[in-house]
Amino acid sequence: MSGIAIHGGAGTLDRAAMTPELEQQYLNALSAAVSVGDRIIQQNGSALDAVEAAVKSLEDFPLFNAGKGAVFTHDKTHELDASIMCGKTLEAGAVAGVQGIGNPVVLARAIMEKSDHVLLCGNGALKFAQHIGIEQLPESYFHTDLRWKQLMQVINEEGTFLDHSVHTDPPDKKFGTVGAVALDKHGNLAAATSTGGMTNKRWGRAGDSPIIGAGTYANNNTCAISCTGHGEFFIRAVVAYDISCLMEYAGLSLEDACRKVVNDKLVKLGGEGGLVAIDTKGNICLPFNSTGMYRGWKSENSEIITAIY
């Protein structure tokens, strides 16, 4: 068995603001990302290559809050987070608060494979990227008018704001993190996640996306997980690892473990969001406790399926 699932963010999505044209753009981008990853799997490639390629595709699509099109910080810059994990070896790489890297997931994998570390941050991560030859891009590459408008609405206010939550009525809170999980034909799992974080964020804030066990986790004994939501709650609940633990130590199925964490534990904490998950048998779960989650998936013998609400 094999399979792949991706997400482009979860949250309280305002249907009135979603034109048919915009919705089709999102669905096309989700389908393209699934297709890129699935092609690698069908050619007997690795789950690790598949999730990296799928997330890279989403980072390049400016309507998602990752890579190009990431939200602005209070200082009018872009600070990017990403992580990747191999279920076979439990090796992982992550980057937090880095600027100028068009595909942070690529840097996260390089940290995993070309350094002795798991997580590199800020200027240090950028220096490592330069050391191994990853190109630094100008701030203009990441700029989109939508993200700039969001920042201008809230830059004089205290606090951070979730992607698309900026003063809309009703509130439209989309967590624009992107991510992917996959099971390849060799039985190996992998997961990857990438985000621009929160609009108007300060002081080097990082959410769950670059934290192994919170926003990303993969273990060949259980499952692969990539999360999207209000990162502080996902960190406190150790969401990704908790699902794996419930499967490994309590004997829960992937579906039951996901339901318990997303629809019970997170809700009690006040956390909103969702995740994509796949287990060692190719079962796919895409739970969320919000009104929607941009998502796409493909099992071994199925067509690509995409959905938002």
Residue frames relative to the residue before (quaternion, step in Angstrom):
aa qw qx qy qz dx dy dz
M 1.0000 0.0000 0.0000 0.0000 0.00 0.00 0.00
S 0.0089 0.7704 -0.6375 -0.0033 3.53 -1.25 0.48
G 0.1166 0.8004 -0.5841 0.0671 3.56 -1.26 0.19
I 0.1338 -0.7721 0.6158 0.0822 3.52 -1.32 0.27
A 0.0126 -0.7731 0.6341 0.0101 3.55 -1.16 0.68
I 0.1010 -0.7985 0.5928 0.0281 3.56 -1.08 0.76
H 0.1143 -0.7638 0.6220 0.1291 3.55 -1.31 0.23
G 0.2116 -0.7646 0.5953 0.1273 3.52 -1.30 0.48
G 0.7731 -0.3167 0.1598 0.5258 3.55 1.15 0.61
A 0.1586 -0.7668 0.6167 0.0810 3.55 -1.18 0.71
G 0.3195 0.7608 -0.5365 0.1768 3.56 -1.24 0.23
T 0.6563 -0.4577 0.4051 0.4423 3.52 -1.34 -0.34
L 0.0683 -0.8458 0.5285 -0.0244 3.53 -0.09 1.34
D 0.3355 -0.7558 0.5365 0.1685 3.55 -0.80 1.08
R 0.3492 -0.7632 0.5070 0.1964 3.58 -0.39 1.22
A 0.6220 0.5724 -0.3485 0.4051 3.59 1.04 -0.73
A 0.6878 0.4766 -0.2791 0.4711 3.56 1.13 -0.62
M 0.6271 0.5457 -0.3237 0.4519 3.58 1.29 -0.22
T 0.1921 -0.7796 0.5888 0.0935 3.56 -0.34 1.23
P 0.6360 -0.5263 0.3824 0.4150 3.61 -1.14 0.41
E 0.6429 0.5283 -0.3245 0.4497 3.58 1.04 -0.76
L 0.6719 0.4890 -0.2963 0.4707 3.57 0.94 -0.90
E 0.6302 0.5351 -0.3313 0.4547 3.56 0.97 -0.82
Q 0.6651 0.5013 -0.3102 0.4585 3.57 0.95 -0.84
Q 0.5995 0.5497 -0.3581 0.4584 3.59 1.09 -0.65
Y 0.6561 0.5039 -0.3049 0.4717 3.57 0.93 -0.90
L 0.6856 0.4928 -0.2922 0.4492 3.58 0.81 -1.00
N 0.6335 0.5275 -0.3279 0.4614 3.58 1.03 -0.76
A 0.6602 0.5066 -0.3037 0.4640 3.58 0.99 -0.88
L 0.6432 0.5112 -0.3192 0.4723 3.58 1.01 -0.80
S 0.6580 0.5106 -0.3045 0.4620 3.57 0.92 -0.91
A 0.6467 0.5268 -0.3170 0.4514 3.58 0.97 -0.85
A 0.6615 0.5090 -0.3071 0.4572 3.58 0.98 -0.85
V 0.6312 0.5115 -0.3291 0.4813 3.59 0.99 -0.82
S 0.6586 0.5339 -0.3015 0.4362 3.56 0.92 -0.95
V 0.6398 0.5286 -0.3221 0.4555 3.58 0.96 -0.88
G 0.7026 0.4596 -0.2710 0.4708 3.58 0.88 -0.93
D 0.6627 0.5202 -0.3065 0.4430 3.56 0.94 -0.89
R 0.6042 0.5674 -0.3564 0.4313 3.56 1.05 -0.73
I 0.6418 0.5171 -0.3163 0.4696 3.55 1.02 -0.81
I 0.6639 0.5040 -0.3059 0.4601 3.57 0.93 -0.89
Q 0.6784 0.4990 -0.2971 0.4499 3.60 0.91 -0.88
Q 0.6777 0.4425 -0.2793 0.5166 3.58 1.23 -0.41
N 0.5575 -0.6466 0.3479 0.3873 3.56 1.32 0.53
G 0.3637 0.7215 -0.5021 0.3084 3.56 1.14 0.62
S 0.6309 -0.5710 0.3882 0.3539 3.54 -1.32 0.17
A 0.5998 -0.5463 0.4491 0.3743 3.55 -1.25 0.50
L 0.6102 0.5630 -0.3454 0.4375 3.57 1.08 -0.74
D 0.6611 0.4853 -0.3017 0.4863 3.59 0.94 -0.88
A 0.6522 0.5428 -0.3144 0.4257 3.57 0.99 -0.86
V 0.7050 0.4442 -0.2911 0.4701 3.61 0.82 -0.91
E 0.6140 0.5360 -0.3583 0.4554 3.59 1.05 -0.64
A 0.6793 0.4912 -0.2924 0.4603 3.58 0.90 -0.92
A 0.6520 0.5159 -0.3181 0.4555 3.59 0.97 -0.83
V 0.6797 0.4727 -0.2908 0.4795 3.59 0.90 -0.90
K 0.6100 0.5472 -0.3466 0.4563 3.58 1.01 -0.74
S 0.6313 0.5332 -0.3240 0.4607 3.58 1.01 -0.82
L 0.6832 0.4738 -0.2795 0.4803 3.58 0.98 -0.85
E 0.6104 0.5471 -0.3461 0.4564 3.61 1.09 -0.66
D 0.6861 0.4926 -0.2758 0.4588 3.58 1.11 -0.66
F 0.6315 0.5253 -0.3239 0.4695 3.59 1.29 -0.22
P 0.3721 -0.8172 0.3892 0.2056 3.63 -0.23 1.24
L 0.5886 0.5768 -0.3928 0.4081 3.63 1.14 -0.13
F 0.6506 0.4644 -0.3257 0.5049 3.59 1.26 -0.17
N 0.4707 -0.6825 0.4954 0.2591 3.55 -1.16 0.69
A 0.5761 0.5090 -0.4243 0.4785 3.56 0.44 1.30
G 0.8118 0.1212 -0.1047 0.5616 3.58 -0.89 0.84
K 0.8088 -0.0936 0.1190 0.5683 3.58 -0.83 -0.99
G 0.7761 0.2856 -0.2183 0.5181 3.59 -0.70 1.04
A 0.3829 0.7167 -0.4925 0.3118 3.58 1.24 0.24
V 0.5746 -0.6052 0.4270 0.3481 3.56 -1.18 0.57
F 0.5161 -0.6401 0.4820 0.3028 3.56 -1.29 0.45
T 0.4092 -0.6533 0.5761 0.2718 3.52 -1.26 0.57
H 0.7021 -0.4302 0.3469 0.4490 3.58 -1.31 0.04
D 0.6991 0.4575 -0.2590 0.4847 3.57 1.13 -0.66
K 0.5028 -0.6951 0.3859 0.3393 3.56 1.33 0.34
T 0.5318 0.5620 -0.4332 0.4623 3.53 1.08 0.84
H 0.3890 -0.6716 0.5580 0.2938 3.56 -1.32 -0.22
E 0.0631 -0.7803 0.6221 0.0094 3.57 -0.79 1.05
L 0.1494 -0.8529 0.5003 -0.0007 3.51 -0.41 1.31
D 0.1550 -0.7756 0.6097 0.0524 3.54 -1.12 0.82
A 0.1358 0.7838 -0.6012 0.0759 3.58 -1.13 0.63
S 0.0183 -0.7846 0.6188 0.0341 3.54 -1.28 0.35
I 0.0791 -0.7690 0.6330 0.0409 3.53 -1.33 0.41
M 0.0349 -0.8143 0.5794 -0.0067 3.59 -1.03 0.72
C 0.3086 -0.7406 0.5785 0.1470 3.53 -1.10 0.87
G 0.3807 -0.7632 0.4805 0.2044 3.57 -0.61 1.12
K 0.6128 0.5729 -0.3475 0.4190 3.60 1.13 -0.54
T 0.8134 0.2637 -0.1032 0.5082 3.56 0.86 -0.99
L 0.3303 -0.7404 0.4843 0.3288 3.57 1.31 -0.47
E 0.3703 0.6868 -0.5226 0.3436 3.57 1.15 0.56
A 0.0148 -0.8021 0.5963 -0.0285 3.56 -1.12 0.71
G 0.0871 -0.7701 0.6288 0.0637 3.51 -1.30 0.48
A 0.0255 0.8125 -0.5802 0.0517 3.56 -1.04 0.73
V 0.1333 -0.7648 0.6272 0.0632 3.51 -1.28 0.56
A 0.0638 -0.8034 0.5919 0.0103 3.57 -1.01 0.83
G 0.8694 0.1191 -0.0878 0.4714 3.54 -1.08 0.81
V 0.3947 0.7165 -0.4884 0.3037 3.58 1.06 0.66
Q 0.2362 -0.7664 0.5827 0.1312 3.57 -1.11 0.71
G 0.8188 0.3345 -0.2102 0.4165 3.53 -1.25 0.55
I 0.5990 0.5451 -0.3694 0.4557 3.60 1.22 0.19
G 0.3740 -0.7815 0.4596 0.1952 3.57 -0.40 1.24
N 0.7864 0.1415 -0.0692 0.5972 3.57 1.09 -0.71
P 0.2062 -0.8273 0.5120 0.1045 3.59 0.18 1.26
V 0.5897 0.5770 -0.3798 0.4183 3.61 1.09 -0.57
V 0.6141 0.5368 -0.3461 0.4637 3.58 1.11 -0.64
L 0.6475 0.4980 -0.3093 0.4869 3.57 1.02 -0.79
A 0.6221 0.5406 -0.3456 0.4488 3.60 0.97 -0.78
R 0.6704 0.4784 -0.3080 0.4762 3.59 0.93 -0.82
A 0.6257 0.5333 -0.3387 0.4575 3.58 1.03 -0.71
I 0.6163 0.5305 -0.3424 0.4707 3.58 1.05 -0.74
M 0.6463 0.5262 -0.3071 0.4595 3.58 1.01 -0.83
E 0.8005 0.3581 -0.1511 0.4562 3.56 0.82 -1.04
K 0.7956 0.3211 -0.1436 0.4932 3.59 1.10 -0.60
S 0.7147 0.3274 -0.2637 0.5591 3.58 1.24 0.32
D 0.5249 -0.6179 0.4790 0.3365 3.56 -1.31 0.10
H 0.6262 0.5734 -0.3008 0.4342 3.57 1.33 0.09
V 0.4206 -0.6622 0.5526 0.2814 3.52 -1.39 0.12
L 0.8309 0.1152 -0.0021 0.5444 3.59 0.73 -1.07
L 0.0272 -0.7677 0.6402 -0.0075 3.55 -0.86 1.06
C 0.2015 -0.8214 0.5312 0.0516 3.56 -0.98 0.89
G 0.8923 0.1167 -0.0397 0.4344 3.52 -1.33 0.51
N 0.8543 -0.0765 0.0814 0.5076 3.54 -0.98 -0.93
G 0.6156 0.5509 -0.3501 0.4416 3.57 1.07 -0.66
A 0.6455 0.5076 -0.3129 0.4772 3.55 1.00 -0.82
L 0.6468 0.5175 -0.3162 0.4625 3.57 1.03 -0.80
K 0.6407 0.5156 -0.3233 0.4681 3.58 0.99 -0.79
F 0.6327 0.5152 -0.3292 0.4753 3.58 1.04 -0.75
A 0.6265 0.5356 -0.3317 0.4589 3.58 1.00 -0.84
Q 0.6609 0.4958 -0.3004 0.4766 3.57 0.95 -0.88
H 0.6287 0.5652 -0.3186 0.4287 3.57 1.02 -0.85
I 0.7664 0.3373 -0.1906 0.5124 3.60 0.99 -0.79
G 0.6179 -0.6277 0.3143 0.3541 3.57 1.27 0.27
I 0.4197 0.6674 -0.5032 0.3538 3.60 1.14 0.51
E 0.4658 -0.7272 0.4423 0.2421 3.55 -0.72 1.13
Q 0.2805 -0.7179 0.6111 0.1804 3.54 -1.13 0.77
L 0.2297 -0.7943 0.5544 0.0949 3.56 -0.79 1.08
P 0.5521 -0.6091 0.4437 0.3568 3.61 -1.14 0.52
E 0.6600 -0.5159 0.3729 0.3990 3.57 -1.24 0.47
S 0.5920 0.6052 -0.3622 0.3900 3.58 1.07 -0.68
Y 0.5738 0.6002 -0.3813 0.4064 3.59 1.13 -0.58
F 0.7358 0.4434 -0.2234 0.4605 3.57 0.99 -0.87
H 0.5443 0.6649 -0.3795 0.3429 3.59 1.24 -0.41
T 0.0795 0.7317 -0.6769 0.0105 3.52 -1.13 0.82
D 0.5980 -0.5975 0.3981 0.3564 3.56 -1.08 0.70
L 0.6091 0.5645 -0.3534 0.4307 3.60 1.04 -0.75
R 0.6966 0.4665 -0.2842 0.4652 3.59 0.82 -0.97
W 0.6319 0.5267 -0.3391 0.4564 3.58 1.02 -0.74
K 0.6373 0.5213 -0.3220 0.4673 3.58 0.98 -0.82
Q 0.6275 0.5347 -0.3346 0.4565 3.58 0.98 -0.80
L 0.6712 0.4939 -0.3075 0.4593 3.58 0.88 -0.89
M 0.6633 0.5278 -0.3160 0.4261 3.59 0.87 -0.94
Q 0.6257 0.5552 -0.3347 0.4338 3.58 1.13 -0.59
V 0.8228 0.2600 -0.0920 0.4969 3.58 1.05 -0.69
I 0.4253 0.7553 -0.4456 0.2238 3.60 1.23 -0.15
N 0.7053 0.4384 -0.2734 0.4854 3.60 1.10 -0.51
E 0.6069 0.5465 -0.3561 0.4542 3.57 1.26 0.16
E 0.5195 -0.6047 0.4957 0.3445 3.52 -1.26 0.42
G 0.7470 0.4293 -0.2899 0.4167 3.54 -1.20 0.47
T 0.4362 -0.6598 0.5493 0.2697 3.50 -1.39 0.22
F 0.2514 -0.7749 0.5667 0.1234 3.54 -1.24 0.44
L 0.4832 -0.6760 0.4826 0.2768 3.50 -0.99 0.92
D 0.6587 -0.5136 0.3827 0.3947 3.52 -1.20 0.62
H 0.8498 0.0682 -0.1125 0.5104 3.57 -0.79 1.15
S 0.5421 0.6129 -0.4256 0.3864 3.63 1.17 0.33
V 0.4650 0.7385 -0.4091 0.2666 3.56 1.27 -0.08
H 0.8312 -0.3008 0.1645 0.4377 3.55 -0.40 1.34
T 0.3762 0.6614 -0.5625 0.3234 3.54 0.51 1.16
D 0.1693 -0.7853 0.5899 0.0814 3.56 -1.14 0.54
P 0.4128 -0.3059 -0.8119 0.2772 1.55 -0.88 2.35
P 0.6535 -0.5306 0.3460 0.4144 3.60 -1.16 0.43
D 0.1661 -0.7714 0.6110 0.0637 3.56 -0.94 0.95
K 0.0253 0.8343 -0.5457 0.0748 3.56 -0.04 1.30
K 0.0938 0.7934 -0.5956 0.0842 3.56 -0.27 1.22
F 0.2800 -0.7304 0.6013 0.1630 3.53 -0.89 0.99
G 0.2301 -0.8654 0.4327 0.1049 3.57 -0.12 1.27
T 0.2627 0.7705 -0.5269 0.2443 3.55 1.21 0.41
V 0.1691 -0.7575 0.6160 0.1344 3.58 -1.18 0.56
G 0.0820 0.8146 -0.5706 0.0643 3.55 -1.14 0.53
A 0.1303 -0.7836 0.6037 0.0666 3.54 -1.33 0.28
V 0.0745 -0.7469 0.6573 0.0673 3.52 -1.28 0.57
A 0.0008 -0.8195 0.5724 -0.0290 3.57 -1.08 0.65
L 0.1754 -0.7119 0.6680 0.1270 3.51 -1.39 0.51
D 0.2183 -0.8013 0.5432 0.1230 3.59 -0.64 1.07
K 0.7054 -0.4933 0.3225 0.3936 3.56 -1.33 0.18
H 0.6258 0.5164 -0.3313 0.4816 3.57 1.30 -0.14
G 0.5650 -0.6347 0.3626 0.3826 3.57 1.30 0.05
N 0.5408 0.6281 -0.3953 0.3959 3.55 1.26 0.27
L 0.2793 -0.7544 0.5788 0.1337 3.55 -1.12 0.83
A 0.0345 0.7745 -0.6316 0.0013 3.55 -1.27 0.45
A 0.0940 -0.7792 0.6177 0.0499 3.54 -1.27 0.49
A 0.0063 0.7832 -0.6217 0.0083 3.57 -1.19 0.59
T 0.0614 -0.7911 0.6085 -0.0077 3.55 -1.15 0.74
S 0.0062 0.8022 -0.5964 0.0270 3.60 -1.08 0.69
T 0.0871 0.8133 -0.5693 0.0825 3.60 -1.01 0.76
G 0.3955 -0.6692 0.5684 0.2695 3.51 -1.38 0.28
G 0.5222 -0.6736 0.3894 0.3491 3.57 1.29 0.00
M 0.7154 -0.4411 0.3468 0.4165 3.55 -1.13 -0.75
T 0.5433 -0.5997 0.4841 0.3329 3.56 -1.12 0.73
N 0.8413 0.1636 -0.1532 0.4919 3.57 -1.05 0.91
K 0.3427 0.7514 -0.5069 0.2469 3.61 1.17 0.35
R 0.1663 -0.7903 0.5873 0.0533 3.57 -1.17 0.73
W 0.8356 0.3237 -0.1731 0.4086 3.47 -1.46 0.00
G 0.6502 -0.5588 0.3230 0.4007 3.57 1.04 0.71
R 0.1999 0.8130 -0.5233 0.1590 3.58 1.14 0.59
A 0.0153 -0.7617 0.6476 0.0109 3.55 -1.06 0.84
G 0.3416 -0.7368 0.5494 0.1963 3.55 -1.10 0.72
D 0.7828 -0.3462 0.2477 0.4538 3.54 -1.17 -0.60
S 0.5220 0.7012 -0.4029 0.2712 3.60 1.12 -0.60
P 0.7599 0.3492 -0.2416 0.4921 3.66 0.87 -0.71
I 0.6077 0.5752 -0.3475 0.4230 3.59 1.26 0.00
I 0.3590 -0.7417 0.5310 0.1976 3.54 -0.53 1.24
G 0.7553 0.3198 -0.2751 0.5016 3.54 -0.83 1.05
A 0.7038 0.3975 -0.2591 0.5287 3.57 1.16 -0.51
G 0.8330 0.1600 -0.0585 0.5264 3.57 0.58 -1.16
T 0.7875 0.1661 -0.0621 0.5902 3.56 1.24 -0.48
Y 0.2126 0.7608 -0.6014 0.1193 3.58 -1.01 0.77
A 0.0420 0.7783 -0.6259 0.0270 3.56 -1.16 0.70
N 0.0851 0.7762 -0.6156 0.1060 3.54 -0.93 0.98
N 0.4530 -0.7235 0.4524 0.2582 3.58 -0.64 1.10
N 0.6100 0.5570 -0.3545 0.4382 3.59 1.21 -0.31
T 0.8130 0.2416 -0.0901 0.5220 3.57 1.15 -0.52
C 0.7641 -0.3154 0.3181 0.4642 3.57 0.07 -1.29
A 0.2785 -0.6891 0.6245 0.2398 3.51 -1.42 -0.07
I 0.0926 -0.8163 0.5695 -0.0275 3.56 -0.91 1.03
S 0.0339 0.7481 -0.6626 -0.0149 3.57 -1.17 0.72
C 0.2243 -0.8296 0.5078 0.0603 3.54 -0.68 1.18
T 0.0435 -0.7580 0.6484 0.0567 3.52 -1.36 0.36
G 0.4447 0.6800 -0.4888 0.3175 3.55 -0.75 1.00
H 0.7173 -0.3654 0.3194 0.5000 3.55 -1.24 -0.40
G 0.4022 -0.8099 0.3718 0.2101 3.51 -0.02 1.41
E 0.6166 0.5727 -0.3571 0.4055 3.57 0.97 -0.79
F 0.6719 0.4846 -0.2983 0.4741 3.59 1.00 -0.77
F 0.6467 0.5171 -0.3190 0.4611 3.58 1.03 -0.75
I 0.6135 0.5238 -0.3437 0.4808 3.58 1.13 -0.61
R 0.6855 0.4966 -0.2855 0.4493 3.57 0.83 -1.00
A 0.7252 0.4132 -0.2331 0.4989 3.58 1.06 -0.72
V 0.2630 -0.7824 0.5145 0.2322 3.62 1.30 -0.16
V 0.0165 -0.8998 0.4352 0.0242 3.51 1.07 0.95
A 0.7103 0.4797 -0.2943 0.4228 3.59 0.64 -1.08
Y 0.7010 0.4547 -0.2672 0.4801 3.58 0.88 -0.93
D 0.6046 0.5767 -0.3575 0.4173 3.56 1.05 -0.71
I 0.6344 0.5179 -0.3322 0.4679 3.58 0.99 -0.77
S 0.6466 0.5105 -0.3109 0.4740 3.58 0.96 -0.85
C 0.6533 0.5234 -0.3089 0.4515 3.58 0.98 -0.86
L 0.6482 0.5171 -0.3190 0.4590 3.57 0.95 -0.84
M 0.6534 0.4894 -0.3129 0.4853 3.57 1.09 -0.63
E 0.7246 0.4668 -0.2534 0.4391 3.57 0.85 -1.02
Y 0.8109 0.3100 -0.1354 0.4775 3.58 0.81 -0.99
A 0.7503 0.3489 -0.2130 0.5196 3.60 1.12 -0.55
G 0.4563 -0.7306 0.4137 0.2946 3.57 1.27 -0.08
L 0.3715 0.7388 -0.4891 0.2775 3.59 1.20 0.39
S 0.5005 -0.6012 0.5200 0.3429 3.55 -1.24 0.44
L 0.6701 -0.4748 0.3653 0.4382 3.57 -1.24 0.26
E 0.6692 0.5125 -0.3075 0.4416 3.57 0.86 -0.93
D 0.6855 0.4802 -0.2908 0.4636 3.59 0.88 -0.91
A 0.6460 0.5176 -0.3190 0.4615 3.58 1.01 -0.80
C 0.6540 0.5085 -0.3085 0.4674 3.58 0.96 -0.85
R 0.6566 0.5162 -0.3115 0.4532 3.56 0.93 -0.90
K 0.6558 0.5251 -0.3143 0.4420 3.58 0.91 -0.90
V 0.7214 0.4450 -0.2538 0.4660 3.58 0.87 -0.94
V 0.7469 0.4265 -0.2357 0.4524 3.61 0.75 -1.03
N 0.7986 0.3338 -0.1547 0.4763 3.56 0.84 -0.97
D 0.7236 0.3615 -0.2408 0.5364 3.58 1.25 -0.12
K 0.7585 0.3990 -0.2259 0.4630 3.57 0.39 -1.23
L 0.6989 0.4661 -0.2787 0.4654 3.59 0.79 -0.99
V 0.6426 0.5354 -0.3270 0.4400 3.57 0.93 -0.87
K 0.6547 0.5172 -0.3102 0.4557 3.58 0.97 -0.85
L 0.6648 0.4863 -0.2950 0.4844 3.58 1.13 -0.64
G 0.4987 -0.6387 0.4324 0.3955 3.57 1.21 -0.54
G 0.4870 0.6903 -0.4087 0.3453 3.56 1.27 0.26
E 0.1650 -0.7869 0.5909 0.0672 3.55 -0.96 0.94
G 0.4836 0.6579 -0.4912 0.3036 3.56 -1.05 0.75
G 0.2780 -0.7511 0.5723 0.1764 3.52 -1.23 -0.49
L 0.2232 -0.7652 0.5875 0.1393 3.54 -1.29 -0.26
V 0.2768 -0.6910 0.6228 0.2408 3.53 -1.36 0.11
A 0.0354 -0.8149 0.5761 -0.0526 3.54 -0.99 0.91
I 0.0089 -0.7682 0.6400 0.0158 3.54 -1.23 0.60
D 0.2627 -0.7817 0.5441 0.1544 3.58 -0.98 0.78
T 0.7535 -0.4299 0.2723 0.4164 3.55 -1.35 0.03
K 0.6807 0.4605 -0.2853 0.4931 3.59 1.26 -0.30
G 0.5778 -0.6092 0.3624 0.4045 3.56 1.29 0.03
N 0.4102 0.6856 -0.4939 0.3431 3.60 1.22 0.25
I 0.1756 -0.7948 0.5778 0.0604 3.57 -0.91 0.96
C 0.0274 -0.7715 0.6356 0.0073 3.57 -1.02 0.88
L 0.0671 -0.7965 0.6009 0.0017 3.56 -1.04 0.84
P 0.0944 0.8467 -0.5181 0.0760 3.62 0.63 1.07
F 0.0796 0.7684 -0.6348 0.0174 3.56 -1.21 0.53
N 0.3093 -0.7642 0.5405 0.1680 3.57 -1.10 0.71
S 0.5613 0.5564 -0.3805 0.4802 3.57 1.28 0.47
T 0.6996 -0.4837 0.3074 0.4268 3.59 -1.24 0.00
G 0.8281 -0.0048 0.0145 0.5604 3.57 1.16 -0.34
M 0.0399 -0.7609 0.6444 0.0647 3.52 -1.38 0.19
Y 0.4000 -0.6876 0.5530 0.2476 3.55 -0.82 1.02
R 0.1712 0.8166 -0.5209 0.1805 3.59 -0.50 1.14
G 0.0066 -0.7727 0.6347 0.0060 3.50 -1.30 0.47
W 0.0447 0.8148 -0.5757 0.0513 3.58 -1.07 0.62
K 0.0544 -0.7754 0.6286 0.0260 3.50 -1.32 0.41
S 0.2373 -0.7393 0.6155 0.1351 3.54 -0.83 1.03
E 0.7570 -0.4302 0.2339 0.4327 3.55 -1.26 0.32
N 0.8215 0.2197 -0.0888 0.5186 3.59 0.84 -0.93
S 0.5739 0.5892 -0.3850 0.4188 3.58 1.18 0.46
E 0.5382 -0.5611 0.5013 0.3797 3.50 -1.37 0.04
I 0.6043 -0.5322 0.4343 0.4037 3.57 -1.30 0.19
I 0.1015 -0.7821 0.6141 0.0294 3.57 -0.90 0.97
T 0.0395 -0.7881 0.6142 0.0086 3.57 -0.99 0.89
A 0.0376 0.7955 -0.6026 0.0514 3.56 -1.15 0.63
I 0.2638 -0.7494 0.5853 0.1621 3.55 -1.27 0.41
Y 0.7971 0.2697 -0.1296 0.5245 3.60 0.70 -1.08
